[in-house]
Amino acid sequence: MTIKQYSGPSGKEDLKNDSHWVTILKNYQLMRNAHFEQDAQNWHIVGTELFNQKFDSRNCKHLRVFIKQPSPSWLDFTLRSVNLYLRKIESVSSQSENQQSSSQSAMGGGGAAAAASSK
């Protein structure tokens, strides 16, 4: 599997230009052996930690996923149930606020602190 990210200007016509697409993951292997069924139905999580340094998480709006047919014996092949998620990363100040709220609620410090720590 290969994944490319769009890095060009905004506009639907620009999406057609292949020069605006940057490879962020190349030839990722989903199955160990195309002729055995052991891992054919496995779920895979492809996290951003697998992407190369060209990946730009701040401007990730369009991705292309390319899959290759690993065996000429297969009549067809598909990806099913593809889901994309954005993980919210808390800033250092948010983490310290949550820790303060947790310690206040543990000491019996008010309802607002307890509500903030129950997110």
PDB file as gemmi writes it, atoms N, CA and C in Angstrom:
CRYST1    1.000    1.000    1.000  90.00  90.00  90.00 P 1                      
ATOM      1  N   MET A   1       0.845  -1.162   0.000  1.00  0.00           N  
ATOM      2  CA  MET A   1       0.000   0.000   0.000  1.00  0.00           C  
ATOM      3  C   MET A   1       0.896   1.232   0.000  1.00  0.00           C  
ATOM      4  N   THR A   2       0.499   2.216  -0.765  1.00  0.00           N  
ATOM      5  CA  THR A   2       1.192   3.504  -0.807  1.00  0.00           C  
ATOM      6  C   THR A   2       0.165   4.594  -0.533  1.00  0.00           C  
ATOM      7  N   ILE A   3       0.544   5.591   0.265  1.00  0.00           N  
ATOM      8  CA  ILE A   3      -0.340   6.709   0.581  1.00  0.00           C  
ATOM      9  C   ILE A   3       0.345   7.993   0.162  1.00  0.00           C  
ATOM     10  N   LYS A   4      -0.444   8.850  -0.517  1.00  0.00           N  
ATOM     11  CA  LYS A   4       0.054  10.156  -0.928  1.00  0.00           C  
ATOM     12  C   LYS A   4      -0.828  11.242  -0.333  1.00  0.00           C  
ATOM     13  N   GLN A   5      -0.191  12.371  -0.004  1.00  0.00           N  
ATOM     14  CA  GLN A   5      -0.892  13.517   0.576  1.00  0.00           C  
ATOM     15  C   GLN A   5      -0.833  14.677  -0.410  1.00  0.00           C  
ATOM     16  N   TYR A   6      -1.950  15.384  -0.529  1.00  0.00           N  
ATOM     17  CA  TYR A   6      -2.001  16.549  -1.407  1.00  0.00           C  
ATOM     18  C   TYR A   6      -1.283  17.712  -0.739  1.00  0.00           C  
ATOM     19  N   SER A   7      -0.379  18.353  -1.471  1.00  0.00           N  
ATOM     20  CA  SER A   7       0.383  19.466  -0.899  1.00  0.00           C  
ATOM     21  C   SER A   7       0.353  20.703  -1.781  1.00  0.00           C  
ATOM     22  N   GLY A   8      -0.596  20.778  -2.690  1.00  0.00           N  
ATOM     23  CA  GLY A   8      -0.667  21.914  -3.610  1.00  0.00           C  
ATOM     24  C   GLY A   8      -1.658  22.962  -3.154  1.00  0.00           C  
ATOM     25  N   PRO A   9      -1.932  23.924  -4.021  1.00  0.00           N  
ATOM     26  CA  PRO A   9      -2.895  24.979  -3.694  1.00  0.00           C  
ATOM     27  C   PRO A   9      -4.316  24.423  -3.631  1.00  0.00           C  
ATOM     28  N   SER A  10      -5.202  25.136  -2.942  1.00  0.00           N  
ATOM     29  CA  SER A  10      -6.580  24.663  -2.847  1.00  0.00           C  
ATOM     30  C   SER A  10      -7.299  24.928  -4.171  1.00  0.00           C  
ATOM     31  N   GLY A  11      -8.090  23.991  -4.568  1.00  0.00           N  
ATOM     32  CA  GLY A  11      -8.825  24.085  -5.817  1.00  0.00           C  
ATOM     33  C   GLY A  11      -8.987  22.700  -6.415  1.00  0.00           C  
ATOM     34  N   LYS A  12     -10.202  22.410  -6.888  1.00  0.00           N  
ATOM     35  CA  LYS A  12     -10.474  21.058  -7.382  1.00  0.00           C  
ATOM     36  C   LYS A  12      -9.650  20.713  -8.613  1.00  0.00           C  
ATOM     37  N   GLU A  13      -9.370  21.664  -9.461  1.00  0.00           N  
ATOM     38  CA  GLU A  13      -8.569  21.391 -10.657  1.00  0.00           C  
ATOM     39  C   GLU A  13      -7.136  21.015 -10.290  1.00  0.00           C  
ATOM     40  N   ASP A  14      -6.613  21.596  -9.219  1.00  0.00           N  
ATOM     41  CA  ASP A  14      -5.248  21.299  -8.794  1.00  0.00           C  
ATOM     42  C   ASP A  14      -5.100  19.871  -8.269  1.00  0.00           C  
ATOM     43  N   LEU A  15      -6.200  19.285  -7.781  1.00  0.00           N  
ATOM     44  CA  LEU A  15      -6.150  17.918  -7.266  1.00  0.00           C  
ATOM     45  C   LEU A  15      -5.797  16.913  -8.363  1.00  0.00           C  
ATOM     46  N   LYS A  16      -6.065  17.260  -9.606  1.00  0.00           N  
ATOM     47  CA  LYS A  16      -5.788  16.353 -10.725  1.00  0.00           C  
ATOM     48  C   LYS A  16      -4.314  16.335 -11.113  1.00  0.00           C  
ATOM     49  N   ASN A  17      -3.567  17.331 -10.684  1.00  0.00           N  
ATOM     50  CA  ASN A  17      -2.155  17.443 -11.039  1.00  0.00           C  
ATOM     51  C   ASN A  17      -1.324  16.537 -10.135  1.00  0.00           C  
ATOM     52  N   ASP A  18      -0.734  15.494 -10.715  1.00  0.00           N  
ATOM     53  CA  ASP A  18       0.035  14.523  -9.929  1.00  0.00           C  
ATOM     54  C   ASP A  18       1.265  15.120  -9.257  1.00  0.00           C  
ATOM     55  N   SER A  19       1.766  16.227  -9.766  1.00  0.00           N  
ATOM     56  CA  SER A  19       2.962  16.819  -9.167  1.00  0.00           C  
ATOM     57  C   SER A  19       2.684  17.438  -7.794  1.00  0.00           C  
ATOM     58  N   HIS A  20       1.403  17.636  -7.450  1.00  0.00           N  
ATOM     59  CA  HIS A  20       1.036  18.201  -6.143  1.00  0.00           C  
ATOM     60  C   HIS A  20       0.857  17.137  -5.066  1.00  0.00           C  
ATOM     61  N   TRP A  21       1.029  15.870  -5.423  1.00  0.00           N  
ATOM     62  CA  TRP A  21       0.849  14.774  -4.478  1.00  0.00           C  
ATOM     63  C   TRP A  21       2.203  14.253  -4.025  1.00  0.00           C  
ATOM     64  N   VAL A  22       2.385  14.147  -2.709  1.00  0.00           N  
ATOM     65  CA  VAL A  22       3.649  13.733  -2.109  1.00  0.00           C  
ATOM     66  C   VAL A  22       3.461  12.371  -1.445  1.00  0.00           C  
ATOM     67  N   THR A  23       4.368  11.450  -1.708  1.00  0.00           N  
ATOM     68  CA  THR A  23       4.305  10.127  -1.097  1.00  0.00           C  
ATOM     69  C   THR A  23       4.729  10.219   0.365  1.00  0.00           C  
ATOM     70  N   ILE A  24       3.842   9.792   1.261  1.00  0.00           N  
ATOM     71  CA  ILE A  24       4.152   9.824   2.698  1.00  0.00           C  
ATOM     72  C   ILE A  24       4.320   8.421   3.278  1.00  0.00           C  
ATOM     73  N   LEU A  25       3.881   7.401   2.544  1.00  0.00           N  
ATOM     74  CA  LEU A  25       4.097   6.007   2.929  1.00  0.00           C  
ATOM     75  C   LEU A  25       4.218   5.201   1.642  1.00  0.00           C  
ATOM     76  N   LYS A  26       5.284   4.444   1.517  1.00  0.00           N  
ATOM     77  CA  LYS A  26       5.525   3.740   0.259  1.00  0.00           C  
ATOM     78  C   LYS A  26       5.689   2.241   0.499  1.00  0.00           C  
ATOM     79  N   ASN A  27       4.952   1.460  -0.268  1.00  0.00           N  
ATOM     80  CA  ASN A  27       5.054  -0.003  -0.293  1.00  0.00           C  
ATOM     81  C   ASN A  27       4.909  -0.649   1.085  1.00  0.00           C  
ATOM     82  N   TYR A  28       3.923  -0.205   1.842  1.00  0.00           N  
ATOM     83  CA  TYR A  28       3.638  -0.810   3.150  1.00  0.00           C  
ATOM     84  C   TYR A  28       2.963  -2.161   2.917  1.00  0.00           C  
ATOM     85  N   GLN A  29       3.483  -3.217   3.497  1.00  0.00           N  
ATOM     86  CA  GLN A  29       2.993  -4.568   3.262  1.00  0.00           C  
ATOM     87  C   GLN A  29       1.874  -4.915   4.241  1.00  0.00           C  
ATOM     88  N   LEU A  30       0.691  -5.230   3.697  1.00  0.00           N  
ATOM     89  CA  LEU A  30      -0.447  -5.599   4.533  1.00  0.00           C  
ATOM     90  C   LEU A  30      -0.505  -7.102   4.810  1.00  0.00           C  
ATOM     91  N   MET A  31      -0.025  -7.915   3.873  1.00  0.00           N  
ATOM     92  CA  MET A  31      -0.030  -9.370   4.044  1.00  0.00           C  
ATOM     93  C   MET A  31       1.382  -9.904   3.920  1.00  0.00           C  
ATOM     94  N   ARG A  32       1.712 -10.886   4.744  1.00  0.00           N  
ATOM     95  CA  ARG A  32       3.047 -11.494   4.665  1.00  0.00           C  
ATOM     96  C   ARG A  32       3.215 -12.300   3.384  1.00  0.00           C  
ATOM     97  N   ASN A  33       2.186 -13.075   3.052  1.00  0.00           N  
ATOM     98  CA  ASN A  33       2.265 -13.910   1.865  1.00  0.00           C  
ATOM     99  C   ASN A  33       0.903 -13.905   1.173  1.00  0.00           C  
ATOM    100  N   ALA A  34       0.873 -13.511  -0.078  1.00  0.00           N  
ATOM    101  CA  ALA A  34      -0.388 -13.374  -0.812  1.00  0.00           C  
ATOM    102  C   ALA A  34      -1.072 -14.706  -1.098  1.00  0.00           C  
ATOM    103  N   HIS A  35      -0.376 -15.813  -0.940  1.00  0.00           N  
ATOM    104  CA  HIS A  35      -0.949 -17.114  -1.281  1.00  0.00           C  
ATOM    105  C   HIS A  35      -1.413 -17.904  -0.063  1.00  0.00           C  
ATOM    106  N   PHE A  36      -1.410 -17.280   1.114  1.00  0.00           N  
ATOM    107  CA  PHE A  36      -1.892 -17.925   2.326  1.00  0.00           C  
ATOM    108  C   PHE A  36      -2.929 -17.032   2.988  1.00  0.00           C  
ATOM    109  N   GLU A  37      -3.888 -17.650   3.671  1.00  0.00           N  
ATOM    110  CA  GLU A  37      -5.013 -16.914   4.248  1.00  0.00           C  
ATOM    111  C   GLU A  37      -4.805 -16.446   5.688  1.00  0.00           C  
ATOM    112  N   GLN A  38      -3.650 -16.729   6.306  1.00  0.00           N  
ATOM    113  CA  GLN A  38      -3.497 -16.438   7.736  1.00  0.00           C  
ATOM    114  C   GLN A  38      -3.852 -14.992   8.092  1.00  0.00           C  
ATOM    115  N   ASP A  39      -3.402 -14.051   7.313  1.00  0.00           N  
ATOM    116  CA  ASP A  39      -3.616 -12.646   7.665  1.00  0.00           C  
ATOM    117  C   ASP A  39      -4.426 -11.882   6.613  1.00  0.00           C  
ATOM    118  N   ALA A  40      -5.155 -12.602   5.772  1.00  0.00           N  
ATOM    119  CA  ALA A  40      -5.904 -11.949   4.688  1.00  0.00           C  
ATOM    120  C   ALA A  40      -7.050 -11.090   5.210  1.00  0.00           C  
ATOM    121  N   GLN A  41      -7.637 -11.450   6.341  1.00  0.00           N  
ATOM    122  CA  GLN A  41      -8.783 -10.721   6.874  1.00  0.00           C  
ATOM    123  C   GLN A  41      -8.416  -9.830   8.067  1.00  0.00           C  
ATOM    124  N   ASN A  42      -7.146  -9.644   8.325  1.00  0.00           N  
ATOM    125  CA  ASN A  42      -6.715  -8.856   9.479  1.00  0.00           C  
ATOM    126  C   ASN A  42      -7.062  -7.379   9.333  1.00  0.00           C  
ATOM    127  N   TRP A  43      -7.262  -6.756  10.489  1.00  0.00           N  
ATOM    128  CA  TRP A  43      -7.425  -5.310  10.555  1.00  0.00           C  
ATOM    129  C   TRP A  43      -6.033  -4.698  10.657  1.00  0.00           C  
ATOM    130  N   HIS A  44      -5.857  -3.545  10.057  1.00  0.00           N  
ATOM    131  CA  HIS A  44      -4.566  -2.863  10.125  1.00  0.00           C  
ATOM    132  C   HIS A  44      -4.783  -1.427  10.560  1.00  0.00           C  
ATOM    133  N   ILE A  45      -3.944  -0.976  11.446  1.00  0.00           N  
ATOM    134  CA  ILE A  45      -3.940   0.434  11.836  1.00  0.00           C  
ATOM    135  C   ILE A  45      -2.667   1.040  11.271  1.00  0.00           C  
ATOM    136  N   VAL A  46      -2.855   1.994  10.387  1.00  0.00           N  
ATOM    137  CA  VAL A  46      -1.723   2.680   9.772  1.00  0.00           C  
ATOM    138  C   VAL A  46      -1.678   4.069  10.393  1.00  0.00           C  
ATOM    139  N   GLY A  47      -0.848   4.232  11.388  1.00  0.00           N  
ATOM    140  CA  GLY A  47      -0.747   5.501  12.095  1.00  0.00           C  
ATOM    141  C   GLY A  47       0.257   6.432  11.440  1.00  0.00           C  
ATOM    142  N   THR A  48       0.209   7.671  11.817  1.00  0.00           N  
ATOM    143  CA  THR A  48       1.102   8.671  11.238  1.00  0.00           C  
ATOM    144  C   THR A  48       2.566   8.414  11.592  1.00  0.00           C  
ATOM    145  N   GLU A  49       2.809   7.588  12.604  1.00  0.00           N  
ATOM    146  CA  GLU A  49       4.198   7.269  12.947  1.00  0.00           C  
ATOM    147  C   GLU A  49       4.875   6.472  11.830  1.00  0.00           C  
ATOM    148  N   LEU A  50       4.096   5.877  10.939  1.00  0.00           N  
ATOM    149  CA  LEU A  50       4.649   5.156   9.795  1.00  0.00           C  
ATOM    150  C   LEU A  50       4.971   6.077   8.611  1.00  0.00           C  
ATOM    151  N   PHE A  51       4.429   7.291   8.640  1.00  0.00           N  
ATOM    152  CA  PHE A  51       4.631   8.222   7.534  1.00  0.00           C  
ATOM    153  C   PHE A  51       6.029   8.830   7.591  1.00  0.00           C  
ATOM    154  N   ASN A  52       6.532   9.233   6.440  1.00  0.00           N  
ATOM    155  CA  ASN A  52       7.855   9.855   6.400  1.00  0.00           C  
ATOM    156  C   ASN A  52       7.779  11.332   6.773  1.00  0.00           C  
ATOM    157  N   GLN A  53       8.906  12.015   6.735  1.00  0.00           N  
ATOM    158  CA  GLN A  53       8.998  13.417   7.170  1.00  0.00           C  
ATOM    159  C   GLN A  53       8.256  14.378   6.240  1.00  0.00           C  
ATOM    160  N   LYS A  54       7.805  13.921   5.083  1.00  0.00           N  
ATOM    161  CA  LYS A  54       7.063  14.785   4.158  1.00  0.00           C  
ATOM    162  C   LYS A  54       5.614  14.973   4.593  1.00  0.00           C  
ATOM    163  N   PHE A  55       5.142  14.174   5.541  1.00  0.00           N  
ATOM    164  CA  PHE A  55       3.764  14.279   6.019  1.00  0.00           C  
ATOM    165  C   PHE A  55       3.566  15.592   6.763  1.00  0.00           C  
ATOM    166  N   ASP A  56       2.513  16.328   6.389  1.00  0.00           N  
ATOM    167  CA  ASP A  56       2.189  17.605   7.020  1.00  0.00           C  
ATOM    168  C   ASP A  56       0.831  17.471   7.707  1.00  0.00           C  
ATOM    169  N   SER A  57       0.839  17.241   9.010  1.00  0.00           N  
ATOM    170  CA  SER A  57      -0.409  17.020   9.749  1.00  0.00           C  
ATOM    171  C   SER A  57      -1.272  18.280   9.829  1.00  0.00           C  
ATOM    172  N   ARG A  58      -0.670  19.437   9.744  1.00  0.00           N  
ATOM    173  CA  ARG A  58      -1.441  20.687   9.830  1.00  0.00           C  
ATOM    174  C   ARG A  58      -2.288  20.936   8.592  1.00  0.00           C  
ATOM    175  N   ASN A  59      -1.852  20.445   7.447  1.00  0.00           N  
ATOM    176  CA  ASN A  59      -2.567  20.700   6.196  1.00  0.00           C  
ATOM    177  C   ASN A  59      -3.038  19.413   5.533  1.00  0.00           C  
ATOM    178  N   CYS A  60      -3.449  18.459   6.314  1.00  0.00           N  
ATOM    179  CA  CYS A  60      -3.882  17.168   5.765  1.00  0.00           C  
ATOM    180  C   CYS A  60      -5.375  17.231   5.446  1.00  0.00           C  
ATOM    181  N   LYS A  61      -5.684  17.444   4.171  1.00  0.00           N  
ATOM    182  CA  LYS A  61      -7.076  17.523   3.736  1.00  0.00           C  
ATOM    183  C   LYS A  61      -7.428  16.418   2.748  1.00  0.00           C  
ATOM    184  N   HIS A  62      -6.443  15.974   1.960  1.00  0.00           N  
ATOM    185  CA  HIS A  62      -6.685  14.963   0.935  1.00  0.00           C  
ATOM    186  C   HIS A  62      -5.590  13.900   0.978  1.00  0.00           C  
ATOM    187  N   LEU A  63      -6.019  12.645   0.950  1.00  0.00           N  
ATOM    188  CA  LEU A  63      -5.082  11.515   0.884  1.00  0.00           C  
ATOM    189  C   LEU A  63      -5.512  10.595  -0.254  1.00  0.00           C  
ATOM    190  N   ARG A  64      -4.547   9.986  -0.906  1.00  0.00           N  
ATOM    191  CA  ARG A  64      -4.797   8.946  -1.897  1.00  0.00           C  
ATOM    192  C   ARG A  64      -4.171   7.656  -1.378  1.00  0.00           C  
ATOM    193  N   VAL A  65      -4.931   6.564  -1.456  1.00  0.00           N  
ATOM    194  CA  VAL A  65      -4.440   5.260  -1.020  1.00  0.00           C  
ATOM    195  C   VAL A  65      -4.372   4.364  -2.251  1.00  0.00           C  
ATOM    196  N   PHE A  66      -3.186   3.839  -2.514  1.00  0.00           N  
ATOM    197  CA  PHE A  66      -2.962   2.944  -3.649  1.00  0.00           C  
ATOM    198  C   PHE A  66      -2.682   1.549  -3.106  1.00  0.00           C  
ATOM    199  N   ILE A  67      -3.386   0.565  -3.620  1.00  0.00           N  
ATOM    200  CA  ILE A  67      -3.095  -0.811  -3.252  1.00  0.00           C  
ATOM    201  C   ILE A  67      -2.694  -1.569  -4.516  1.00  0.00           C  
ATOM    202  N   LYS A  68      -1.797  -2.517  -4.325  1.00  0.00           N  
ATOM    203  CA  LYS A  68      -1.306  -3.323  -5.446  1.00  0.00           C  
ATOM    204  C   LYS A  68      -1.823  -4.741  -5.296  1.00  0.00           C  
ATOM    205  N   GLN A  69      -2.145  -5.354  -6.411  1.00  0.00           N  
ATOM    206  CA  GLN A  69      -2.578  -6.737  -6.375  1.00  0.00           C  
ATOM    207  C   GLN A  69      -1.357  -7.622  -6.167  1.00  0.00           C  
ATOM    208  N   PRO A  70      -1.282  -8.297  -5.020  1.00  0.00           N  
ATOM    209  CA  PRO A  70      -0.076  -9.055  -4.695  1.00  0.00           C  
ATOM    210  C   PRO A  70       0.038 -10.406  -5.400  1.00  0.00           C  
ATOM    211  N   SER A  71      -1.046 -10.877  -6.037  1.00  0.00           N  
ATOM    212  CA  SER A  71      -0.987 -12.199  -6.661  1.00  0.00           C  
ATOM    213  C   SER A  71      -1.812 -12.216  -7.945  1.00  0.00           C  
ATOM    214  N   PRO A  72      -1.272 -12.760  -9.015  1.00  0.00           N  
ATOM    215  CA  PRO A  72      -2.062 -12.888 -10.242  1.00  0.00           C  
ATOM    216  C   PRO A  72      -3.180 -13.930 -10.099  1.00  0.00           C  
ATOM    217  N   SER A  73      -3.162 -14.722  -9.033  1.00  0.00           N  
ATOM    218  CA  SER A  73      -4.206 -15.722  -8.792  1.00  0.00           C  
ATOM    219  C   SER A  73      -5.492 -15.099  -8.265  1.00  0.00           C  
ATOM    220  N   TRP A  74      -5.422 -13.911  -7.729  1.00  0.00           N  
ATOM    221  CA  TRP A  74      -6.601 -13.264  -7.167  1.00  0.00           C  
ATOM    222  C   TRP A  74      -7.449 -12.675  -8.283  1.00  0.00           C  
ATOM    223  N   LEU A  75      -8.748 -12.889  -8.214  1.00  0.00           N  
ATOM    224  CA  LEU A  75      -9.647 -12.285  -9.190  1.00  0.00           C  
ATOM    225  C   LEU A  75      -9.911 -10.824  -8.868  1.00  0.00           C  
ATOM    226  N   ASP A  76     -10.015 -10.514  -7.593  1.00  0.00           N  
ATOM    227  CA  ASP A  76     -10.198  -9.125  -7.173  1.00  0.00           C  
ATOM    228  C   ASP A  76      -9.630  -8.939  -5.778  1.00  0.00           C  
ATOM    229  N   PHE A  77      -9.502  -7.702  -5.368  1.00  0.00           N  
ATOM    230  CA  PHE A  77      -9.021  -7.374  -4.027  1.00  0.00           C  
ATOM    231  C   PHE A  77      -9.581  -6.022  -3.646  1.00  0.00           C  
ATOM    232  N   THR A  78      -9.842  -5.820  -2.369  1.00  0.00           N  
ATOM    233  CA  THR A  78     -10.462  -4.581  -1.907  1.00  0.00           C  
ATOM    234  C   THR A  78      -9.946  -4.211  -0.520  1.00  0.00           C  
ATOM    235  N   LEU A  79     -10.162  -2.957  -0.187  1.00  0.00           N  
ATOM    236  CA  LEU A  79     -10.033  -2.473   1.191  1.00  0.00           C  
ATOM    237  C   LEU A  79     -11.452  -2.192   1.658  1.00  0.00           C  
ATOM    238  N   ARG A  80     -11.791  -2.648   2.851  1.00  0.00           N  
ATOM    239  CA  ARG A  80     -13.120  -2.409   3.401  1.00  0.00           C  
ATOM    240  C   ARG A  80     -13.010  -1.698   4.734  1.00  0.00           C  
ATOM    241  N   SER A  81     -14.044  -0.957   5.038  1.00  0.00           N  
ATOM    242  CA  SER A  81     -14.139  -0.261   6.324  1.00  0.00           C  
ATOM    243  C   SER A  81     -12.934   0.632   6.569  1.00  0.00           C  
ATOM    244  N   VAL A  82     -12.650   1.509   5.638  1.00  0.00           N  
ATOM    245  CA  VAL A  82     -11.540   2.449   5.798  1.00  0.00           C  
ATOM    246  C   VAL A  82     -12.053   3.637   6.604  1.00  0.00           C  
ATOM    247  N   ASN A  83     -11.392   3.909   7.714  1.00  0.00           N  
ATOM    248  CA  ASN A  83     -11.752   5.029   8.582  1.00  0.00           C  
ATOM    249  C   ASN A  83     -10.526   5.885   8.815  1.00  0.00           C  
ATOM    250  N   LEU A  84     -10.716   7.184   8.813  1.00  0.00           N  
ATOM    251  CA  LEU A  84      -9.642   8.125   9.109  1.00  0.00           C  
ATOM    252  C   LEU A  84     -10.028   8.910  10.350  1.00  0.00           C  
ATOM    253  N   TYR A  85      -9.076   9.056  11.252  1.00  0.00           N  
ATOM    254  CA  TYR A  85      -9.324   9.762  12.503  1.00  0.00           C  
ATOM    255  C   TYR A  85      -8.241  10.810  12.713  1.00  0.00           C  
ATOM    256  N   LEU A  86      -8.649  11.929  13.250  1.00  0.00           N  
ATOM    257  CA  LEU A  86      -7.690  12.945  13.701  1.00  0.00           C  
ATOM    258  C   LEU A  86      -7.586  12.820  15.203  1.00  0.00           C  
ATOM    259  N   ARG A  87      -6.385  12.745  15.690  1.00  0.00           N  
ATOM    260  CA  ARG A  87      -6.158  12.643  17.127  1.00  0.00           C  
ATOM    261  C   ARG A  87      -5.840  14.030  17.647  1.00  0.00           C  
ATOM    262  N   LYS A  88      -6.615  14.470  18.616  1.00  0.00           N  
ATOM    263  CA  LYS A  88      -6.381  15.774  19.219  1.00  0.00           C  
ATOM    264  C   LYS A  88      -5.217  15.664  20.190  1.00  0.00           C  
ATOM    265  N   ILE A  89      -4.227  16.500  19.998  1.00  0.00           N  
ATOM    266  CA  ILE A  89      -3.060  16.502  20.867  1.00  0.00           C  
ATOM    267  C   ILE A  89      -3.196  17.689  21.811  1.00  0.00           C  
ATOM    268  N   GLU A  90      -3.201  17.396  23.108  1.00  0.00           N  
ATOM    269  CA  GLU A  90      -3.331  18.457  24.105  1.00  0.00           C  
ATOM    270  C   GLU A  90      -2.011  19.190  24.263  1.00  0.00           C  
ATOM    271  N   SER A  91      -2.107  20.485  24.447  1.00  0.00           N  
ATOM    272  CA  SER A  91      -0.902  21.266  24.687  1.00  0.00           C  
ATOM    273  C   SER A  91      -0.419  21.025  26.112  1.00  0.00           C  
ATOM    274  N   VAL A  92       0.787  21.435  26.401  1.00  0.00           N  
ATOM    275  CA  VAL A  92       1.365  21.250  27.728  1.00  0.00           C  
ATOM    276  C   VAL A  92       0.545  21.997  28.769  1.00  0.00           C  
ATOM    277  N   SER A  93       0.056  23.192  28.446  1.00  0.00           N  
ATOM    278  CA  SER A  93      -0.725  23.971  29.412  1.00  0.00           C  
ATOM    279  C   SER A  93      -2.054  23.287  29.713  1.00  0.00           C  
ATOM    280  N   SER A  94      -2.696  22.645  28.712  1.00  0.00           N  
ATOM    281  CA  SER A  94      -3.946  21.923  28.948  1.00  0.00           C  
ATOM    282  C   SER A  94      -3.721  20.728  29.852  1.00  0.00           C  
ATOM    283  N   GLN A  95      -2.613  20.027  29.657  1.00  0.00           N  
ATOM    284  CA  GLN A  95      -2.324  18.866  30.491  1.00  0.00           C  
ATOM    285  C   GLN A  95      -2.098  19.286  31.941  1.00  0.00           C  
ATOM    286  N   SER A  96      -1.387  20.394  32.155  1.00  0.00           N  
ATOM    287  CA  SER A  96      -1.145  20.827  33.532  1.00  0.00           C  
ATOM    288  C   SER A  96      -2.440  21.311  34.179  1.00  0.00           C  
ATOM    289  N   GLU A  97      -3.358  21.931  33.400  1.00  0.00           N  
ATOM    290  CA  GLU A  97      -4.652  22.346  33.942  1.00  0.00           C  
ATOM    291  C   GLU A  97      -5.470  21.128  34.356  1.00  0.00           C  
ATOM    292  N   ASN A  98      -5.446  20.069  33.524  1.00  0.00           N  
ATOM    293  CA  ASN A  98      -6.182  18.847  33.858  1.00  0.00           C  
ATOM    294  C   ASN A  98      -5.613  18.195  35.107  1.00  0.00           C  
ATOM    295  N   GLN A  99      -4.295  18.207  35.270  1.00  0.00           N  
ATOM    296  CA  GLN A  99      -3.681  17.626  36.456  1.00  0.00           C  
ATOM    297  C   GLN A  99      -4.063  18.426  37.695  1.00  0.00           C  
ATOM    298  N   GLN A 100      -4.099  19.769  37.580  1.00  0.00           N  
ATOM    299  CA  GLN A 100      -4.503  20.599  38.708  1.00  0.00           C  
ATOM    300  C   GLN A 100      -5.955  20.333  39.066  1.00  0.00           C  
ATOM    301  N   SER A 101      -6.822  20.200  38.048  1.00  0.00           N  
ATOM    302  CA  SER A 101      -8.232  19.929  38.294  1.00  0.00           C  
ATOM    303  C   SER A 101      -8.407  18.595  38.992  1.00  0.00           C  
ATOM    304  N   SER A 102      -7.666  17.588  38.559  1.00  0.00           N  
ATOM    305  CA  SER A 102      -7.771  16.268  39.174  1.00  0.00           C  
ATOM    306  C   SER A 102      -7.339  16.306  40.622  1.00  0.00           C  
ATOM    307  N   SER A 103      -6.266  17.017  40.922  1.00  0.00           N  
ATOM    308  CA  SER A 103      -5.790  17.059  42.300  1.00  0.00           C  
ATOM    309  C   SER A 103      -6.746  17.864  43.172  1.00  0.00           C  
ATOM    310  N   GLN A 104      -7.388  18.923  42.631  1.00  0.00           N  
ATOM    311  CA  GLN A 104      -8.361  19.688  43.410  1.00  0.00           C  
ATOM    312  C   GLN A 104      -9.589  18.847  43.734  1.00  0.00           C  
ATOM    313  N   SER A 105     -10.054  18.066  42.714  1.00  0.00           N  
ATOM    314  CA  SER A 105     -11.249  17.252  42.972  1.00  0.00           C  
ATOM    315  C   SER A 105     -10.922  16.122  43.946  1.00  0.00           C  
ATOM    316  N   ALA A 106      -9.729  15.619  43.926  1.00  0.00           N  
ATOM    317  CA  ALA A 106      -9.346  14.566  44.864  1.00  0.00           C  
ATOM    318  C   ALA A 106      -9.279  15.107  46.284  1.00  0.00           C  
ATOM    319  N   MET A 107      -8.986  16.411  46.423  1.00  0.00           N  
ATOM    320  CA  MET A 107      -8.910  17.023  47.754  1.00  0.00           C  
ATOM    321  C   MET A 107     -10.254  17.597  48.174  1.00  0.00           C  
ATOM    322  N   GLY A 108     -11.277  17.396  47.376  1.00  0.00           N  
ATOM    323  CA  GLY A 108     -12.592  17.925  47.733  1.00  0.00           C  
ATOM    324  C   GLY A 108     -12.756  19.364  47.345  1.00  0.00           C  
ATOM    325  N   GLY A 109     -12.063  19.797  46.278  1.00  0.00           N  
ATOM    326  CA  GLY A 109     -12.095  21.184  45.866  1.00  0.00           C  
ATOM    327  C   GLY A 109     -13.223  21.575  44.963  1.00  0.00           C  
ATOM    328  N   GLY A 110     -14.389  21.551  44.956  1.00  0.00           N  
ATOM    329  CA  GLY A 110     -15.407  22.152  44.148  1.00  0.00           C  
ATOM    330  C   GLY A 110     -15.863  21.351  42.945  1.00  0.00           C  
ATOM    331  N   GLY A 111     -17.110  21.621  42.522  1.00  0.00           N  
ATOM    332  CA  GLY A 111     -17.710  20.884  41.426  1.00  0.00           C  
ATOM    333  C   GLY A 111     -17.096  21.188  40.082  1.00  0.00           C  
ATOM    334  N   ALA A 112     -16.631  22.416  39.857  1.00  0.00           N  
ATOM    335  CA  ALA A 112     -16.071  22.772  38.551  1.00  0.00           C  
ATOM    336  C   ALA A 112     -14.827  21.953  38.255  1.00  0.00           C  
ATOM    337  N   ALA A 113     -14.013  21.741  39.244  1.00  0.00           N  
ATOM    338  CA  ALA A 113     -12.795  20.966  39.027  1.00  0.00           C  
ATOM    339  C   ALA A 113     -13.122  19.508  38.744  1.00  0.00           C  
ATOM    340  N   ALA A 114     -14.123  18.962  39.427  1.00  0.00           N  
ATOM    341  CA  ALA A 114     -14.511  17.577  39.211  1.00  0.00           C  
ATOM    342  C   ALA A 114     -15.106  17.402  37.835  1.00  0.00           C  
ATOM    343  N   ALA A 115     -15.886  18.383  37.368  1.00  0.00           N  
ATOM    344  CA  ALA A 115     -16.486  18.305  36.038  1.00  0.00           C  
ATOM    345  C   ALA A 115     -15.393  18.398  34.967  1.00  0.00           C  
ATOM    346  N   ALA A 116     -14.397  19.218  35.173  1.00  0.00           N  
ATOM    347  CA  ALA A 116     -13.336  19.366  34.179  1.00  0.00           C  
ATOM    348  C   ALA A 116     -12.502  18.100  34.061  1.00  0.00           C  
ATOM    349  N   SER A 117     -12.345  17.369  35.135  1.00  0.00           N  
ATOM    350  CA  SER A 117     -11.516  16.163  35.082  1.00  0.00           C  
ATOM    351  C   SER A 117     -12.289  14.953  34.568  1.00  0.00           C  
ATOM    352  N   SER A 118     -13.585  15.081  34.361  1.00  0.00           N  
ATOM    353  CA  SER A 118     -14.371  13.930  33.925  1.00  0.00           C  
ATOM    354  C   SER A 118     -14.532  13.862  32.423  1.00  0.00           C  
ATOM    355  N   LYS A 119     -13.771  14.652  31.658  1.00  0.00           N  
ATOM    356  CA  LYS A 119     -13.875  14.656  30.208  1.00  0.00           C  
ATOM    357  C   LYS A 119     -13.613  13.310  29.630  1.00  0.00           C  
TER     358      LYS A 119                                                      
END                                                                             
